[in-house]
């Protein structure tokens, strides 16, 4: 029973570490969802390598129990070392805190940092299957039971990590706690399995390590290590405060007299920064003749509210999703910087901006978005055609909508031009009058009244004088240069340039894709930039079609040449199942981000529910498997279910996205999304024991076979995480990504049907 507890702990540790490490990576990688695909892909591919490559060694090892115990101790220390390595990524690549990190550094760091932990976890599963001697005469049933225990451990680990660990403990403390659990279990395992006969010294050494780690923990040494690694990660800044909320990691730093706010490692704004504040507010409000009711999404604590209050406004509604940002601003900013937020005219709402706009009945004269570029899917949703339509609905006649994006005043590169154009053309599709004020930061202004906006700085300055505005930067001399006809003509010429640029939609995030391409060019990621440029919609579709054709051809040729081909077909189905499950899970995470905007909050829960499905599926199929006479048909059924699920998801997401009813949106977040994650895991979990039943005909080398099947499953999952997160969603969008999953499953289905005729068992 203790070995089953150890296998359970493998899943518990793996899922807990995955959530902690993913959050650490998101902090370093500025919350970019692209990193989710990279991290999960790297995690799975190294897990596959450990399980597959080292699985055979599990059968050959003489002292399997000792080896398993040593692996548990090594794992305990690798967890902490991995967290420290993640926090050192920017130092290694000579990047400043808050600086954008390129794709290649993302790929290399996630790939190599995760290798030791993930390979060891994969190997431990194979070794655990071999140590576990099931009473069942069915070899596949014992592997299925081990898989079930590991999945149940993952389920519980995800729940505890999401709702207890990350709320009350630092990442280092979580790593130490998991290490102590593994060491303690290793001691118990050796004691129950008769370890006294083979080496009391070794058991005593394990106990000594446990005591030493515990003493260091309670003495605060691990806490000091956590603090030291944080300070090293943010060297050059004085850390005033760093807290995890349910929405992300918020960091407040100070350098000289300037305060900076970071969200998941991404620089939000610095205080004071009067130039940015004046441009953001006055470019918009001077375009309106008499703005009374204002809506601000983000940036209120950066000084924007103070600039808005210079006007005789009636109300200012300030939306900031994470209340921790406002709380930390009140705690750390000088009183004069925070004072404007206390004014009676200002109402602060800790709500998602899109949800507020969808559900509010209030009308505004001006809506200003201050969230930065769409580096992430969460931010991209504020620059889509759908969002522009929602803003238009809440604007009064002649109302002004404004936001800003990174740009260039003198030269707009092709990559930057595509990025800005995808947003600009979407804005023009919704609003009648659109202006762009050029600069290193381009300010987009939109109005639904033709001729409602002007580039004439004389008119704007007359309005400023009428309102007795105290302005330092947005003045005649500044606007004379800023609104130069030649610069405006150049900028608008680039933005209006004819070309095959896709508009930015919620589930076709072209601006997100173009932004990635732009930053790849800017950061010198030449290889990744060429890959992105070559990964056009048409080329990806052709590639997918070619892969599906090769799968079908491989099935036909293999069936004709080899009557045992059904085993290879089973492995192909398992790989396709891993690919489909992880691809759908990535799509679910991305779509949740698009609709609700706070994935950081739900990522642990959604991954945990997915693991619950894996556990339930493998558990019930392991029990019922002896009644299966034609398991290939069951694998075919799983492929059909994946196809139906993937084809239905776009309809579900569209329904939730366009629904403005609070009840439906809450139902989606609390029930529908977790339900589909559960269902995805359920289908994937049912496949693993069935494939082992097919493959274990006459084979008793459980370590090698379980390593092979587990490795194939993880390999397919790694392909799904990487390809879907990096290419399919950014290039194809959600709908066509779902079509791709269905196409792959239907191709494998044809192989299973062809191979089924030779399966006689």
N, C-alpha and C positions, 0 to 999 in steps of 0.2 A: 504493500500500500504506500510505503514511503517513496518508492520510485515514481508512482503516479503523482504524488504530491510534488516531487521534483520536476516532473514534466509539466504539471500545472504551473509551477513557479517559473518555468521557462517562458510560457505564454504571458504570465503576469508581469515578469520583468521586461519582456520584449515590448509589450504594449505600453507600459508605463514609461520606459525609456524612449520609445518612439514619440510619444506625445511631448515629453520634456525636451528631447533633442529637436523635434520639429519646431517647437516654440523658440528654442535658442537660435536655430537656423533662420527662422522668420525675422527675428530681431536683427540678425546680421544682414540678411538679404532684404531689408526694408519692407517686409510683409508681402513680397511679390509671390503670387500664386504659382508662377513659373517654378519657383524653388520647391513647391510642394511636389511637383512631378519629379524634379531632380532628386530630392531627398528620398521620397518613397521608392523611386526607381533604383537608386543606389542601394538603399536598404534591402530591397528585395533581391537584386542581382547578386549581392554579396551573401545574402542568406542562402540563395540557390547554390552559389559556389561552395559554401561551407557544407551544406547538406549533401550536394551531389558529389563533389570532388573528395570530400573526407568521409562520406558515408561508408565506403568500402573499408576504410581503416577501422571503423567501429566494429566490424565483424572480426578483424584480425587481431585487435588489441587483446592482450592476455588479461590484464587487470582492468576490466572495464569500469568497475566501481571506483577504483582509485582515480582513473582518468576522468570520470564524470565529476568527482569531488574537486579535483584540481581545476577543471574547467569552470566550476562554480566560483572558486576563489579568484581565478584570473578575471572572470567576468566582472566581479565586484569592483576591481580596481580600474578596469577598462572603461566602465561607465563614467567615472569621475574624470578620467583622462580625456575622454571624448568631449565632455562639456568644456573643459579647459581649452582644448584644441579649437573648438568652434569659436570661443571668445577671442582667440588669437588670430583669426583669419585675416582681419583687416590689417593687423600689424604685419603679418607675413607678406601681404600684398602692398604694403606701404600706403594704405588708404586711411584717410581721416575719418573719425566718427561722423556719421550722417552722410558720408559720401556714397554715391551709387556704385555698386560693385557690378562688374561685367559678367557675362554669361560664362565665359571660360573659367574665371576664378570660382564662380558658383559651382560649376560642374566638377572641377578638380578637387576643391575643398570638400564638398559633400561626398564625392566618390571615395577619396582616400581616408578621410576621417572615420567614415562609417565601416570601413573594411574590417578592422579587427573585431569589433563588437558583433557585427552581423554574421561574419563567417563563424564565429564561435557559437552564436545562438543556433545557426543552422546545423552545425556539427553536433551540438548538444541534443537537438531533437533526434537525429539519426542514432546517436549513441544511446539516448534514453529508450528509444524503441527496442534496441538490442538488449539492453539491461532488463527491460520489462519482459518477463516470461509469462505470457498470458496462458491461462488454462485452456482457452479455446483451441480447438484443432484447426481452426480457420486462421491461417497466418494473416490474411488481410484484415481480419476482425480485430486482432491485437493492435495492428498499426492504426486502424480506424479509431480504436479506443484511445490510443495515445494522442492522436490528432484531436479528438474530442476534448480530452483533458487539457491539452495545450490551448485550445480555443476558448474553453471556459476560463482558463487563467487569463487569457487576453481580455476577455469580457470584463472580469472583475478588476483587472489591472487598469483598464481604460476608465472604468467608473470611478475607482478610488483616485487615480491620477488626476482626472478631470475635476472632480468635485471636492477633493480633500487635499491631496498633495500640493497641487499648484496654487492653491488658495492660501495655504498656511506655511509652506516650506519653500526654501530656495531650491534651485536646480541641483546644487551641490549636495544639500541635505537629502534631497530625494534620492540621488545616486548612492549616497552612503547608506540610507535606510534599505534600499534594494540590495546593496552589497551584504549588509548584515543578515538579511533574510536568506540569501543564497548560502552564505557561510554556515548559518545555523542549520539549514536543511541538509547541507553536506555532512555535518556532524551527525545529525539524526539518521541519515541514510546509512552511513558506515556503521553506526551503532546497531541498527536493526538488522543489517545484512551480515552481521558477524565480523565486523571490522577488527574486533579485538584480537582475533586470531592472526590477522595479516599485518598488523602494525599499530600498536597503541601509540607509538611515537607520532605517527602521522595524524591520528585523531587529536592528540594533544596539541600538535602544532596548529591545527585548525582552530581549536578552542583558544589558543594563545592569540592568534590573529583576530578572532572575534572580540576578545577582551580589549586588545590594543586599539582596534578601530572604534569600539564603543567609548573608551576612555578619551580618545581624541575628539570624538563627537561631543560628549558632555562637557569637555573642557573648553569648547568653543573654537577649537583649532580649525575645524572644517568651515565654520562660519567666517573665520578670518581669511581662509583661502578663497572663499566665495567673494568676499569684499575686495581682496587683493586682485583677483582676476577681473572683477568689474572695473576697478580703477585703472588697471592696465589696459583694458579694452577701450576705455575712454580717456586715455592719457592726453594731457593738454587741456583738459576741462576739469573743473571742480564739480563733482556730482553733488547736487543739492538734495535730490530725491529720486528714487527709482522704485516704481511699484507696478505689480501686475494687476490689471483689472480683468473683468470677463471679456473685454474687447481687445486688449493688447497690453504691451509693455510701454509704460510712459516714463520718460526720463527727463529731468530738468537739470540743466547744467549752467554754470556761470563761467564766463571768461572775461576778465577785466570788468567792465560795467554792463556787459550784455548778457542777458538771460536767453537760453535756447531750449526749446521744447522738441522732444523726439518721440515719435510713435512707432514702435517696432523697429527702432534704429533709423527711421526716416526723419529727416529734419522737417519739422512743421513750420516753424517761424522763430525769429529772434526778436527780443524786446530790449530796448526800443529800436524800431526801424521805421522812422517817420516817412522816408521816401516811399517804401512799399505800401504803407498805410494810406498815404495821400493819393497815390495812384489808384489803388484798389477802390477807394471810396469815392473820390471826387470825379474821376473819369465817368463814373456811372451817374452820380447824383447831379452833376452839373448838366447832364444831358436832359434831365427832367425839369420841367418848369416849376413844379411845386410838389416834391415828394413828401408825403405825410406818413405812410405806413411802409416800413422797410422789413425785409426778411434777409437775414445773414446766415449762411451755412458755413460754419467753420471760421476760425481766426478771430473770434471776438476778443479773446484774452490777449491778442497780439497788438492791440491798440486801435482796431477798426471801429469799435463802439465809440471810443472817444472822438474820432473824426466824424462819425455819423451824427453825434450829438451837437456838433457845431451848426447843424441845420435845425430849423424850427419844426421838427418832426413830431408826429402824434404818438407813434409807437415803433419800437424796434423788437422784432422777434429773433432771438439768436439761438440757432440750433447747433448743439455740440453733442454728438452721440455718447461720448465717454465722459461721465461726470467727473472722473478723476482728473481730467485736464483742467477743469474749472477749479476743482478743489486744490490742486497743486499750484495753480496760478495764484489763488488767494493766499496760499501759505508762503510762497517763495518770492513773488513779485513785490516790488516796492508799492506802498499803499497808493501812490498817485497813479500808477499804471493799472491797478485793479479797480480803482474808485468808480470809473464809468459804468461798470457792470452792476453797480448797486443802485443806479438811478431808477426812479419810478417808471420811466418810459420803457425800460428794458425788461423783457421777459426772456428767461433762459429755459430752453427745453432740451432735456437729454433724450433726444429721439433721433432715429435715422432720418436724414433730410428728405429722402424720397418718400418714405412712409408718411411723414408729416404733410408733404405737399399733396400726396394722393388723398389724404383723409381730411384736410382742412377745408373749411368753407369760407375762410377769410380771403380777401383780395388785397394785393399789395401794389404799391406804385413802383417799387424797385426790389429786385431779387439779386443778391450778390453771392456768388459761390467763391469761397477762398479755401480750396482744398489741395491745390497743386496739380501737377501733371498726372495723367492716368498710368502711373507706374504699376498699379495693381488693378485687378478686376473690380475691387471695391470702389476705387476712384473712377474707373472707366465709366461706371454707370451714371456718373454726373455729366457726361459729355455725349450721351447718345440721343438719337432722334426721339426716342420714347420720353426721355427726361425733358427734353426741350418742349415737347407737347404738354407735359405735365406742368411745367413752369408757365407756359403760355396761358393755361387755364386759370392760374391764380393771379395773373397780372391784370390790373385795371387797364382800361383803354389808354394807350399811350405810355404804358408802363415800360420800364427798362430792365433788361436782364444782362448781367455782366459776369465774366469769369476770365481767368488769365492762364496762359500756357507758356512754357519755355519757347523761346524763338531766337531770332537774330536780326539785328537792325540792318546790317550791311550786306550779308550774304546768307541766303536760305538754301541749304544743301538739298539734294534730291530726296534724301531720307526724311529730313525735317519738313520739306514741302509736302510729302505724302501724308505725314502725320498731321500737320496743321490743316491740310485740305480736307481730310476725312471728317474733321470736326466742323470746319467752316461751311462746307457744302451741306452738312446735316442741319446746321443752324439756319442757313438760307432756305432750306426746304420747309422750315416751320415758320420763320419770321419774315415779314415783308421788308424790313430795313435792318441791315447788318453792317457794322463798321468794325475795323480792326485798327487799334492804335499800335504801331510798330515799336520794336525795341527788343532788348535781350529778354524781356517778358512782354509778350503780346497780349493786349487786353481786347477781348471780344465783347462787343456791345450789340444788343438786339432789341428791336421794338416791333410790335405788330402793326404799327401805324406808319404808312409810307411817308417818308420825309420827316420822321420823328426824331432822327439823330443828325448830328452835324459834326464836320471836321473843323469848322470855323472857330478858331480859338478866341477870336474877338468876342463872339457871342458867349462863349463859355466864361470868359473873364468878366464880362458885364454882369453875368448872373452871380459870379463870385463876389463882386463888389456890392451888388444889391443885397446880398445876404451877410455882408460884413464878415467874410470868412478869413480866418487867420491861417494863411497858407505859406509854407516855406519853399516848397518845390514846384507844386502845380501852379505856376505863375506864367506871365507873358513870355519872358525870356526862355523858359523851359518848354512851353507848348509851341513856341515858334519853331524850335528845332525838332521837337517830338512829332509835330503834325506837318512836317515839311511835305509839300505836294510830291516831290520826287520820291521820297522814301515811301509814302503811302501808295503811290502809283506802282512802285516795284513790289511791295508786299501784296497788294491786292491782285496784281498781275500773276504772281506765283500761286496765290490761293485760288484764283479763278481759272488757272491753267487747265486745259482739257487733257484728260488722261484717264486711264482705267484705275481710278481710286474708289475703293468701296466706302460707302457711308458707314458711320459707327452706330451699331444697334446693340441692344442689350445682349442678345444671344448670337450676335455676329460682331465681336469686339475688334473691329478693324483698327481703331485708334490705339488700342492696347497693343496690337501686333505691330503697327507702324512705329509706335513709341519704343518698343523693344528693338526694332531694326535701327531706329535713329540713335539710341544709346549704344548699340553695338558698334555703329560707325564712329560715334563720338569717343568711345572708350578704347577704340582700336581692336575690337574683337573681329578681325578680318575673316577668320574661318566661319564663325557663327553668322556674320553678316552675309557671307556668300551663300550659306545654307538657307538662311531666311529668304534671300532674294530668289533662290532657286525653288523654294517651296511655295510656289503659287498654287492657287486653288485647283487649276486645271492639272498641274503636274502631280499634286497629291492624289487627286481622284484617279488619274491614270496609274499611279503607283499602286494604289489600293486594288484597283481592278486587276492589275498584273499579278499581285500577290494572291488574290482569290483564285485566279486562273491556274497559277502554279500549284496551289493546294489541291484543287480538283484533279489536275493532271497527275500530281504525285500519288493521289489516292488510286486513280485508275491503273497506273503502271505498277504500283506496289501490290495491289490486289491480284493482278495477273501473274506477277513473278513470285510471290511469296504467300503461302497459305497462312503463315503466322503473322501476316501483316496486321491483323486485328489488334495486336499488342501495340504496335507503333501508332495505329489509329487511335487507340485509347489514350496514349501519351499526348498525341496531337490535340485530342478533345480536351484533355486536362490543361494543356498550355493555352488553348483558346479560351477555356473557362477562366483561367487566371487572368488572361488579357482582358476579357470582357468584364469580369467582376471589378478589376481595378480601374479600368477605363470608365465604367459606369459610376464608380465611386468618386473618381476625379471630377466627372461631369456633375454629379450631385453636389460636391463641395463647391465647385465653381458657380453653379446655378444658385445655390443658397447664398453665395456671396453677392451675386448680381441682384437677387430679389430683396435680400434683407440687409446686406452690408456689414455683417459682423460675424464672419466666419471664425475668427479667432475664438469667439465665445463657444461655438458649436462644434468645432473640429474634433475635439476629444469625444464628445457624445456621439457624433455621426460615425466615427471610426470604431467606437466601442460597440454600437448597435450592429455595425457590419460584422464585427467579430462574434457577436452573439448569434448572428445568423450562421456563421461558419460552424460554431460549436453545435448548434441545434441540428443543422443539416448533417454533419458527419456523425453525430451521436445516433440519430434515428436510423440513418441508412446502415450504420454498423450493426444495429440490431436486426434490421429487416433483410440484410444483404443475403443471408443464406437461402432466402426464398427467390432470389433473382435467377432466372434461367437464361435470360438474354440481357446482360448488363449493357451491351452496346446500345440497345434501344433506349435504355435509361439515359445514357450519355447524350443520345440524339434528342431526347425530350428536354434535357437541360439546355442544349443549344437552341432549341425552339423557344424555350422560356426566356433565355437571354435576348433573343431576337425580338420577341414581342415586347419585352420590357424596354429595350433600347428604342424601339419605334414609338412607344407610348410616352416616353419621358418628355419630348419636345412639346407635346400637346398639354401635358400637365404643367410644365413650367410656364408656358404662355398663359394658361388660365390663371395661375397664381400671380404672375407678373402684372397682368392687366386688371386684376381684381382690386378694387379700391376699398373693399369691405374688411374691416379690422378682424372680424371673426374668421374669415377665410384665410387671411394672412397668418393669423395666430395658429390656426389649425394646420397650415402648411409647415410652419416652423416647428411646432411641438409634436406633430403626429405624422403628417404625410411624408416629409423628408426622412425622418427616422425609420418609418415603415418601409420605404423603398430601399434604404440602406440595409435594413434587416433582410428583406426579400432577396437582395443581391447576394448577400453573404450566405443565405440559406441555399440558394442554387449552387454556389461555388463549393460550399461545404459538403454537399451530397455527392459531388463528383469524386473527391479524393479517395474514399474507401472503395468505391466501385472500380476505379482504375487499378488499385492495388489487388483487388480480386482477380481482375483480368490478367495482370502481369505476374502474379505470384504462382502461376501454374508450375508445380514441381520445384519451386525455388524456396529455400528456407533461410537464405541470407537476408534477414530482415533489415539489417543496417544498410546494406547496399541498395536493396530495393526501395526501402522507405526514403533513403537519401536521394535516389534517382527520381522517384515520383514527387517527393516534396520539392526537390530542386527544380523539376520541370514546372510545377505549379508556380513556384516563386519566380522563375524565369519569365513565364507568360505574364505574371503580374507586373514584373519590372518593365516589360515592354509596354504594357498598358499605361502605367504611371508616367513613364518618360515620354512616349509618343503622343499620348493624349494631352498631357500638360504642356508640352513644348511645341507641338506642331498641329495636332488635329483641331483643338479648340481655337488657338489664335488664327490659324489659316482657314479652316473650314467652318468654324462656328459650332454651336451646340447641335443643331439639327443634323447637319451632314456628318458630324462626328458620331452621332447615334446611328445614322445610316451605315457608316463604316463598320461599326460593331456588329450590326445585323448581317451585313454582307459576309464578314469573316465567319460568323457562326453558321450561316447557310452553306458556305463552302465546305466547312468541316463536316457539316451534316451529310453532304453527298459522299464524303470519304467514309463516314461511319456506315452509311447504308450499303456501300460497296463492300466493305470489309465484313459486314455482319453475316453474309452468306457462308463464310468460312468458319465462323465461331460456333463450335459444336458443343461447348460445355454447358 
